[in-house]
Amino acid sequence: MENETYKKLYYHAFNRLTDLTKEIERTQRELEEMYLEAGGSTEDKAAKA
């Protein structure tokens, strides 16, 4: 019984973390698009790194 509980917890955590990773990646793409639409360039970002 305890093993099943840990398995459920693991799967829930793994799925949530996967969802959050996808959400972060989507947000990053959206922000990059907004930046480029506002007149920024990828060279600006590389030069500051």
C-alpha positions as CSV (number, residue, x, y, z in Angstrom):
1,M,0.0,0.0,0.0
2,E,2.7,2.5,0.9
3,N,4.6,1.7,-2.3
4,E,1.4,2.6,-4.3
5,T,1.2,5.9,-2.5
6,Y,4.8,6.8,-3.3
7,K,4.3,5.7,-6.9
8,K,1.3,8.1,-7.2
9,L,3.2,10.9,-5.6
10,Y,6.2,10.4,-8.0
11,Y,4.0,10.3,-11.1
12,H,2.1,13.4,-10.0
13,A,5.3,15.3,-9.3
14,F,6.9,14.2,-12.5
15,N,3.9,15.2,-14.6
16,R,3.6,18.6,-12.9
17,L,7.3,19.3,-13.4
18,T,7.0,18.3,-17.0
19,D,4.0,20.6,-17.5
20,L,5.8,23.5,-15.8
21,T,8.9,23.0,-18.0
22,K,6.7,23.2,-21.1
23,E,5.0,26.3,-19.7
24,I,8.4,28.0,-19.0
25,E,9.6,27.1,-22.5
26,R,6.4,28.5,-24.1
27,T,6.7,31.7,-22.0
28,Q,10.3,32.1,-23.1
29,R,9.4,31.8,-26.7
30,E,6.6,34.3,-26.3
31,L,8.9,36.8,-24.6
32,E,11.5,36.4,-27.3
33,E,8.9,37.1,-30.0
34,M,7.7,40.2,-28.1
35,Y,11.2,41.4,-27.8
36,L,12.0,40.9,-31.5
37,E,8.7,42.6,-32.5
38,A,9.6,45.6,-30.3
39,G,12.8,46.0,-32.4
40,G,15.3,44.0,-30.4
41,S,17.7,41.7,-32.0
42,T,19.3,38.4,-31.0
43,E,22.7,40.0,-31.4
44,D,21.8,42.4,-28.5
45,K,21.2,39.5,-26.3
46,A,24.4,37.7,-27.3
47,A,26.5,40.8,-26.9
48,K,25.4,41.3,-23.3
49,A,26.1,37.6,-22.4
